[in-house]
Amino acid sequence: MLTKRQKTNALKKAQRHDSDTGSPEAQVAILSKRIEELSSHLKKNHKDNHSRRGLLQMVADRRKHLKYLEKKNNKAYTALVKAVGLKK
């Protein structure tokens, strides 16, 4: 689970403005941080299938947000991918 500090640090990288929490960029940043934490949890607890299902849902949700952003604003998409560190 993300602490408030971790969530705000993840949001600072991708926010459009100071109080932005709902834009696709902000959602992808939060989801990426949650996915990182949950994947490290699953490396230790490989039999935790309930968390694995949640991880797959988060990955699918992040993929949908990225696909939407790429279609609507390609410049913002490439900037977000670099800021969050998703692809090379």
C-alpha positions as CSV (number, residue, x, y, z in Angstrom):
1,M,0.0,0.0,0.0
2,L,1.3,3.4,-0.9
3,T,1.9,6.0,1.8
4,K,0.7,9.5,1.3
5,R,4.3,10.7,0.7
6,Q,5.0,8.1,-2.0
7,K,1.7,8.9,-3.8
8,T,2.5,12.7,-3.8
9,N,6.0,12.0,-5.1
10,A,4.7,9.8,-7.9
11,L,2.1,12.5,-8.8
12,K,4.6,15.3,-8.9
13,K,6.3,13.7,-11.9
14,A,3.1,13.6,-14.0
15,Q,0.6,16.2,-12.8
16,R,-0.8,18.8,-15.2
17,H,-1.4,21.3,-12.3
18,D,-1.0,21.3,-8.6
19,S,-4.3,19.7,-7.6
20,D,-4.4,17.2,-10.5
21,T,-5.3,13.7,-9.5
22,G,-7.7,12.5,-12.2
23,S,-5.9,13.1,-15.5
24,P,-4.6,10.0,-17.3
25,E,-1.0,11.1,-16.6
26,A,-1.6,11.2,-12.9
27,Q,-3.5,7.9,-12.9
28,V,-0.7,6.2,-14.8
29,A,1.9,7.5,-12.3
30,I,-0.1,6.3,-9.3
31,L,-0.8,2.9,-10.9
32,S,2.8,2.5,-11.9
33,K,4.0,3.0,-8.3
34,R,1.3,0.6,-7.0
35,I,2.3,-2.0,-9.5
36,E,5.9,-1.8,-8.5
37,E,5.1,-2.3,-4.9
38,L,2.7,-5.2,-5.5
39,S,5.1,-7.0,-7.8
40,S,7.8,-6.9,-5.2
41,H,5.2,-8.3,-2.7
42,L,4.4,-11.1,-5.1
43,K,8.1,-12.0,-5.5
44,K,8.1,-12.8,-1.8
45,N,4.6,-14.3,-1.6
46,H,4.2,-16.2,-4.8
47,K,1.1,-18.0,-3.6
48,D,-0.9,-14.9,-3.0
49,N,-3.3,-15.3,-5.9
50,H,-5.8,-12.6,-4.7
51,S,-3.1,-10.0,-4.9
52,R,-2.0,-11.3,-8.3
53,R,-5.5,-10.8,-9.6
54,G,-5.4,-7.2,-8.4
55,L,-2.0,-6.7,-10.0
56,L,-3.4,-7.9,-13.4
57,Q,-6.3,-5.5,-13.1
58,M,-4.0,-2.6,-12.3
59,V,-1.8,-3.4,-15.3
60,A,-4.8,-3.6,-17.6
61,D,-6.1,-0.3,-16.2
62,R,-2.7,1.4,-16.7
63,R,-2.6,0.0,-20.3
64,K,-6.0,1.5,-21.0
65,H,-5.0,4.9,-19.7
66,L,-1.8,4.8,-21.8
67,K,-3.7,3.8,-24.9
68,Y,-6.1,6.7,-24.4
69,L,-3.4,9.2,-23.8
70,E,-1.4,8.0,-26.8
71,K,-4.5,8.4,-29.0
72,K,-5.4,11.9,-27.6
73,N,-2.1,13.5,-27.0
74,N,1.0,11.8,-28.3
75,K,3.5,14.4,-26.9
76,A,2.1,14.0,-23.4
77,Y,2.3,10.2,-23.8
78,T,6.0,10.2,-24.7
79,A,6.8,12.7,-21.9
80,L,4.9,10.5,-19.4
81,V,6.6,7.3,-20.5
82,K,10.0,9.0,-20.0
83,A,9.0,10.5,-16.6
84,V,7.6,7.3,-15.2
85,G,10.2,5.1,-16.8
86,L,8.0,2.6,-18.5
87,K,9.8,2.0,-21.7
88,K,13.3,2.6,-23.0
